């Protein structure tokens, strides 16, 4: 059982918090039904993501066995058979879809409308599209430098679309752009770890790592971080956002976004520990404090002031 839990990587489920962003940024955090619909979608995405992890480890089993850290993964180590992993993969996909429709049975807002106007159908379509995209990613697209990180970033954009459909919250262009840019930044920082390992061992951890080098990665990190910050500033001062939230004080939260980006760059470039963004968030106290401060300030300005 421990090997199965390790295979589905529940610690990575924190990434699916992006599903809740449309509710948060849409000012609907106090609407219980919208929040409930988004949480159901978050749970469904957790199962879908775990299904992808199973497929990824099945396909990468030989590469993982040669990797100094990944050789301990359940399939690579022999703790879980490939046949069982395929069974888990299929079961998790079915469980993901079942979660959405069970939620639709409990929450009237998820079953309102007909055809693609029905939130449950829309969310199901997004989740299945996410799963199919990741099949292509695991089999082919992850071998293509730059395309690979763009696919990862698109996965997070699909999460916010699913959350928006579930809660019936219209997505602004700002949240779509910021989600893509931020996750692209994190993906490049993660690839930096692979480049460092390649330079240290002379062997590429991934087939496409040889198409990256430190100069390119560092510039890509700098560019994506800069554009992310500019996009966030434009979001906070845009007339439509000021009108929606009835405040022009959102720009004050920019300081926390800047500190967060700088801290992550420090972890990637100075500490050279950017291999897993989830671990960074869960174990770096300074990053956690920045996130809490940003969240508290945003909540106060939007919901309490």
C-alpha positions as CSV (number, residue, x, y, z in Angstrom):
1,X,0.0,0.0,0.0
2,X,2.9,2.4,0.8
3,X,4.3,1.8,-2.7
4,X,0.9,2.6,-4.3
5,X,0.5,5.8,-2.3
6,X,4.0,6.8,-3.3
7,X,3.2,6.1,-7.0
8,X,0.1,8.3,-7.0
9,X,2.1,11.1,-5.2
10,X,-0.6,12.7,-3.0
11,X,2.0,15.3,-1.9
12,X,1.7,16.7,-5.4
13,X,-2.0,17.4,-5.1
14,X,-1.2,20.8,-3.7
15,X,-0.7,21.8,-7.3
16,X,-4.4,21.5,-7.9
17,X,-5.1,24.4,-5.6
18,X,-5.1,26.4,-9.0
19,X,-8.6,25.0,-9.5
20,X,-9.7,27.4,-6.7
21,X,-8.1,30.5,-8.2
22,X,-11.2,31.5,-10.3
23,X,-13.3,31.6,-7.1
24,X,-10.7,33.5,-5.2
25,X,-9.9,36.1,-7.8
26,X,-13.5,36.2,-9.0
27,X,-14.6,37.5,-5.6
28,X,-16.8,34.5,-5.0
29,X,-15.0,33.1,-1.9
30,X,-18.0,33.8,0.3
31,X,-20.4,31.9,-2.0
32,X,-20.7,28.5,-0.4
33,X,-22.1,26.7,-3.5
34,X,-19.4,28.0,-5.8
35,X,-16.7,27.1,-3.4
36,X,-18.1,23.6,-3.0
37,X,-18.3,23.1,-6.8
38,X,-14.7,24.2,-7.1
39,X,-13.6,21.8,-4.3
40,X,-15.3,18.9,-6.0
41,X,-13.4,19.8,-9.2
42,X,-10.2,20.0,-7.2
43,X,-10.6,16.5,-5.9
44,X,-11.4,15.2,-9.4
45,X,-8.2,16.8,-10.7
46,X,-6.2,15.2,-7.9
47,X,-7.3,11.8,-9.2
48,X,-6.7,12.7,-12.8
49,X,-3.2,14.0,-12.0
50,X,-2.3,10.8,-10.1
51,X,-3.4,8.8,-13.1
52,X,-0.9,10.8,-15.2
53,X,1.8,10.1,-12.6
54,X,1.2,6.4,-13.1
55,X,1.5,6.6,-16.8
56,X,4.6,8.8,-16.6
57,X,6.4,6.3,-14.3
58,X,5.4,3.4,-16.6
59,X,6.8,5.1,-19.7
60,X,10.0,6.4,-17.9
61,X,10.7,3.2,-16.0
62,X,14.1,2.5,-17.7
63,X,15.3,6.1,-17.4
64,X,14.2,6.2,-13.8
65,X,16.3,3.1,-13.0
66,X,19.4,4.9,-14.2
67,X,18.5,8.1,-12.3
68,X,20.2,8.5,-8.9
69,X,17.0,9.9,-7.2
70,X,14.2,8.5,-9.3
71,X,15.5,4.9,-9.1
72,X,13.5,4.5,-5.9
73,X,10.2,5.1,-7.6
74,X,7.7,2.2,-7.1
75,X,7.7,0.9,-10.6
76,X,11.5,1.5,-11.2
77,X,12.3,-0.3,-8.0
78,X,9.9,-3.2,-8.7
79,X,7.6,-2.4,-5.7
80,X,4.7,-2.0,-8.1
81,X,4.2,-4.0,-11.3
82,X,3.5,-2.3,-14.7
83,X,0.3,-4.2,-14.9
84,X,-0.9,-2.9,-11.6
85,X,0.1,0.6,-12.5
86,X,-2.0,0.5,-15.7
87,X,-4.9,-0.7,-13.6
88,X,-4.5,2.2,-11.1
89,X,-4.2,4.6,-14.0
90,X,-7.5,3.6,-15.5
91,X,-9.2,3.4,-12.1
92,X,-8.1,6.9,-11.2
93,X,-9.4,8.4,-14.4
94,X,-12.8,6.7,-13.8
95,X,-12.8,7.9,-10.2
96,X,-12.0,11.5,-11.4
97,X,-15.0,11.6,-13.8
98,X,-17.3,9.9,-11.2
99,X,-16.3,12.5,-8.6
100,X,-17.6,15.3,-10.9
101,X,-20.9,13.6,-11.6
102,X,-21.4,12.7,-7.9
103,X,-20.8,16.4,-7.2
104,X,-23.3,17.3,-9.8
105,X,-25.9,15.1,-8.1
106,X,-25.2,16.8,-4.8
107,X,-24.8,20.4,-6.1
108,X,-27.6,21.8,-8.3
109,X,-25.3,24.4,-9.7
110,X,-23.1,21.8,-11.3
111,X,-26.0,20.3,-13.3
112,X,-27.7,23.5,-14.5
113,X,-27.9,24.0,-18.3
114,X,-27.9,21.7,-21.2
115,X,-25.0,20.3,-23.3
116,X,-21.7,22.2,-22.9
117,X,-23.6,24.8,-20.9
118,X,-23.8,22.2,-18.2
119,X,-20.9,22.8,-15.8
120,X,-20.4,19.0,-15.1
121,X,-20.0,18.3,-18.8
122,X,-17.6,21.2,-19.3
123,X,-15.5,20.2,-16.3
124,X,-15.5,16.5,-17.5
125,X,-14.3,17.7,-21.0
126,X,-11.5,19.7,-19.5
127,X,-10.3,16.8,-17.3
128,X,-10.4,14.3,-20.2
129,X,-8.6,16.9,-22.4
130,X,-6.0,17.3,-19.7
131,X,-5.5,13.6,-19.5
132,X,-5.2,13.1,-23.3
133,X,-2.8,16.0,-23.5
134,X,-0.6,14.4,-20.8
135,X,-0.7,11.1,-22.6
136,X,0.9,12.9,-25.6
137,X,3.3,14.6,-23.2
138,X,4.4,11.4,-21.6
139,X,4.9,9.6,-24.9
140,X,6.2,12.2,-27.2
141,X,6.1,15.9,-26.2
142,X,8.3,15.7,-23.1
143,X,11.2,15.0,-25.5
144,X,10.9,18.4,-27.1
145,X,12.7,21.2,-25.3
146,X,10.6,24.3,-24.5
147,X,7.5,22.5,-25.7
148,X,7.7,20.3,-22.6
149,X,7.5,23.3,-20.2
150,X,4.7,24.9,-22.2
151,X,2.7,21.7,-21.9
152,X,3.2,21.7,-18.1
153,X,2.1,25.3,-17.9
154,X,-1.0,24.6,-20.1
155,X,-2.0,21.9,-17.6
156,X,-2.3,24.5,-14.9
157,X,-4.3,26.8,-17.2
158,X,-6.7,23.9,-17.8
159,X,-7.1,23.6,-14.0
160,X,-8.3,27.2,-13.7
161,X,-10.7,26.7,-16.6
162,X,-12.1,23.7,-14.9
163,X,-12.5,25.7,-11.7
164,X,-14.1,28.5,-13.6
165,X,-16.6,26.2,-15.3
166,X,-17.5,24.5,-12.1
167,X,-18.1,27.7,-10.1
168,X,-19.6,29.5,-13.1
169,X,-17.1,32.3,-12.7
170,X,-15.9,34.0,-15.9
171,X,-12.1,33.9,-16.3
172,X,-10.4,37.2,-17.0
173,X,-7.5,37.3,-19.4
174,X,-5.3,38.3,-16.5
175,X,-5.7,35.1,-14.5
176,X,-5.1,33.0,-17.7
177,X,-1.9,34.9,-18.5
178,X,-0.6,35.0,-14.9
179,X,-1.2,31.2,-14.5
180,X,0.6,30.3,-17.7
181,X,3.5,32.7,-17.0
182,X,4.0,31.7,-13.4
183,X,3.9,28.0,-14.0
184,X,6.2,28.4,-17.0
185,X,8.7,30.2,-14.7
186,X,8.5,27.4,-12.2
187,X,8.9,24.8,-15.0
188,X,12.1,26.4,-16.3
189,X,13.4,26.6,-12.7
190,X,12.8,22.9,-12.4
191,X,14.6,22.1,-15.7
192,X,17.6,24.0,-14.3
193,X,18.0,21.2,-11.8
194,X,18.2,18.7,-14.6
195,X,20.9,20.9,-16.4
196,X,23.0,21.0,-13.3
197,X,22.8,17.2,-12.9
198,X,23.8,16.8,-16.6
199,X,26.8,19.1,-16.2
200,X,27.9,17.3,-13.0
201,X,27.5,13.7,-14.3
202,X,27.8,14.1,-18.1
203,X,24.5,12.2,-18.6
204,X,21.2,13.9,-19.4
205,X,18.4,13.0,-17.0
206,X,15.9,13.6,-19.8
207,X,16.3,13.1,-23.5
208,X,15.7,16.8,-24.1
209,X,18.0,18.1,-21.4
210,X,20.9,18.4,-23.9
211,X,18.8,21.1,-25.6
212,X,19.0,23.3,-22.5
213,X,22.1,24.9,-20.9
214,X,22.5,27.2,-17.9
215,X,22.8,30.3,-20.0
216,X,19.5,29.6,-21.7
217,X,17.7,28.5,-18.5
218,X,18.8,31.5,-16.5
219,X,17.7,33.9,-19.2
220,X,14.3,32.0,-19.5
221,X,13.8,32.2,-15.8
222,X,14.6,35.9,-15.8
223,X,12.3,36.7,-18.7
224,X,9.3,34.7,-17.4
225,X,9.7,36.1,-13.9
226,X,9.8,39.7,-15.2
227,X,6.8,39.3,-17.5
228,X,4.9,37.6,-14.7
229,X,5.5,40.5,-12.4
230,X,4.5,43.1,-15.1
231,X,1.4,41.1,-15.8
232,X,0.4,41.1,-12.1
233,X,1.0,44.8,-11.8
234,X,-1.1,45.5,-14.9
235,X,-3.8,43.3,-13.4
236,X,-3.9,45.2,-10.1
237,X,-4.2,48.6,-11.8
238,X,-6.5,47.7,-14.7
239,X,-9.8,49.6,-14.7
240,X,-11.9,46.5,-15.0
241,X,-10.4,45.0,-11.8
242,X,-10.6,48.3,-9.9
243,X,-14.3,48.5,-10.9
244,X,-15.0,44.9,-10.0
245,X,-13.5,45.0,-6.5
246,X,-14.3,48.7,-5.9
247,X,-10.8,49.4,-4.7
248,X,-7.6,50.7,-6.3
249,X,-5.3,49.3,-3.5
250,X,-4.6,46.0,-5.0
251,X,-1.2,47.3,-6.4
252,X,0.0,47.1,-2.7
253,X,0.1,43.3,-3.0
254,X,2.8,43.5,-5.7
255,X,5.5,43.7,-3.1
256,X,4.8,40.1,-2.0
257,X,4.7,38.8,-5.6
258,X,8.1,40.4,-6.2
259,X,9.5,39.0,-3.0
260,X,8.2,35.5,-3.9
261,X,9.7,35.5,-7.3
262,X,13.1,36.7,-6.0
263,X,13.1,34.1,-3.3
264,X,12.4,31.3,-5.8
265,X,15.2,32.6,-8.0
266,X,17.5,32.6,-5.0
267,X,16.5,29.0,-4.3
268,X,17.1,28.0,-7.9
269,X,20.3,29.9,-8.6
270,X,22.0,30.2,-5.2
271,X,20.8,27.1,-3.3
272,X,20.3,25.0,-6.5
273,X,17.2,23.3,-5.0
274,X,14.5,24.1,-7.5
275,X,14.0,20.5,-8.7
276,X,10.5,20.2,-7.1
277,X,8.4,23.4,-6.7
278,X,6.0,21.5,-4.3
279,X,8.8,20.7,-1.9
280,X,10.0,24.3,-2.0
281,X,6.6,25.6,-1.0
282,X,6.1,23.0,1.7
283,X,9.6,23.3,3.2
284,X,10.8,26.8,2.7
285,X,9.6,28.9,5.6
286,X,10.3,32.3,3.9
287,X,8.3,31.3,0.9
288,X,5.4,30.2,3.1
289,X,5.5,33.5,5.0
290,X,5.4,35.4,1.7
291,X,2.4,33.4,0.5
292,X,0.5,33.9,3.7
293,X,1.2,37.6,3.7
294,X,0.1,38.0,0.1
295,X,-3.0,35.9,0.8
296,X,-3.9,37.9,3.9
297,X,-3.4,41.3,2.2
298,X,-5.4,40.2,-0.8
299,X,-8.2,38.9,1.4
300,X,-8.3,42.0,3.5
301,X,-8.4,44.4,0.5
302,X,-11.0,42.4,-1.5
303,X,-13.2,40.9,1.1
304,X,-12.9,42.9,4.3
305,X,-12.1,46.5,3.5
